[in-house]
Amino acid sequence: MTAIRVLSEQHPDLLKGTKKETEEDLRAVEVALAVRLPSDVRWLLLECGYGAVHAVPNIQESVDHTMRFRSATGLDSKFVVLNDMNDAGVVLLDTSSECGAVIWADWRVAGRLHLGPIKPGEADFFPTFGAWVEQCVNELRDE
C-alpha cells in the first residue's frame, strides 16, 4: 500500500472530499498538458477527490496555471503547477518522476528549473507526492 493510501486511511476526514475527478477529466488534463500524471496523484483525485487538505486544490485550474507559467517563465513541460500560492510560491509536480516528486519554490526559481539544479535552500523538495500530501496534512493539523 502506498503512503498516500495509508494517509487516506489515517485521516479520512481530511483527505476525503465531496468532489472527485473522473478518468475522462484526468485524461483531458494529461492531453492538454502533454504529461502523464503519476499514479498517486490520479488515485487521490479519483478516490478521495478534494478534501480539507489542499495538496491539489483544483486540477482544472492547474492546467491554466501550468500553461501560464510555461509561457511566462519557460517552465519545463514535465512540470505541472499543483498550486499557485502567489507570494507564498508555486507548488510543482514533476511528472517525469514516477513517484511524483514535488517542488515548492518561488516563481522565479521555478522559472529557472530548466537551466539545471537549484541551490540548496531555494525551494522545498518532496521526493514523492505522498510526502507532499503528508506535509499538507501536518500543516492542517497544526493549525
N, C-alpha and C positions, 0 to 999 in steps of 0.2 A: 504494500500500500504506500502511495506517495505521501510526502509531507503535507501536501495541500489537502488530501483526503483526511488525514489524521486531524489536521486543524479544523476541518469542517465538522468532524465528529466531536471534537473537544469544545468547539464554540459555535454550535448551530445557530444560536441566537444572533451572532454577529455576522456570520457568513451567508446564511440562507436569506434570500430576498424574495420579493414578490414577482419581479420581472426577470425572466430568463431569456437568453438568446436561443435562436434555433440554428440548426445546421445550415439552413439556407442563408440566414443572416451572416453567419461566420464565413461561409464560402464567399459571400459578396464582399466582405471586408478583405479577405485574402486576395481576391481578384483585383479589387480597387487598389490595394497597396502592393501587389505582386510579392506577397510573402506567404509563408505557411506558419500559422500560429502554433506555438508549442502545445503539446497535449495537455499540460496542466492548466494553461490559460483557457483552452477550449473546455476542459472539464468544469472549471469553476463557473464559466459563463453559461454552460448548458445545464449543469446540475444544481448550482447554487443561485446563479443569477446575481443581482445587485442587492447586497445587504448593507448593513451598517458600516462594514469595513469597505473602504473605497479603494481597494487595490487596483481595480479597473472601474472608474466611475461611470463610464459610458463608452462602449466600444465604437458606437456610431460616431460620436464626437472625436474619438481617437483618429478616425480616418481624416476628418477635416484638419485636426491639429497636425497630423503627420504630413499631409500634403503641404500645409502652410510652412512647416519647419523645413521640409525638403527644399521648397522654393526659396525661402528666405535665408537659410543658413547652409545649404548644401548638405543637409543631414543624409548620412549614408542610407541607402534604400533597405538595408537589413533591419533598421530600427523602426519601431512603431511607438508613437507617443501615447503612453497609457494615460498620462495626466499632465496637462499644462497648468502648473500651480502659480503662474505669473511670477511675482517677485520671489517666491519660495523655490523656483526652479522648475525643471521639467523631468518627468519620470519616463525613461525609455526602456522598451523591451527589445532585447537583441534576439531577433527571430532566427539568426543563424546558429544560435545555441539551442540544442535540443531540450535542455533543461530550462530555457527561458531566462537567461541572466538579465538582471535589471540594473540600470544606472540612474541615479538621481543626481542631477547636476544643474548648474546654472546654464541658461540657454546659450551663453557664449561658449562654454566648454562643450556643450552638446554639438554645436556647430563646428567644432574642431576635431571631432572624433574621427572623421575621415582622413585626417592628417597623421594619425598614429596614436599610440598610447597617451593617456592623460597622466598628469603628475599626481603623485600621492597627495591626498587632501583636497583635490579639486572636485571630487564627486564621491558619493556613497555608492558602493558596489555591492550588489546582492547576487551571489553566484547562481541562484535558482529563483524561479518565480515563487516557489514555496517560501523561500527565505524573505522575499519581499512581502508576501501576504502575512507572514508571521510578524514582521516589523509593523505592518499596518494594524494587526490585531493588538499587539503590545501597546502601540500608541493610543489606540482607542480605549483599552482597558486602563491606561494610566491617567486618562482624562477625568 
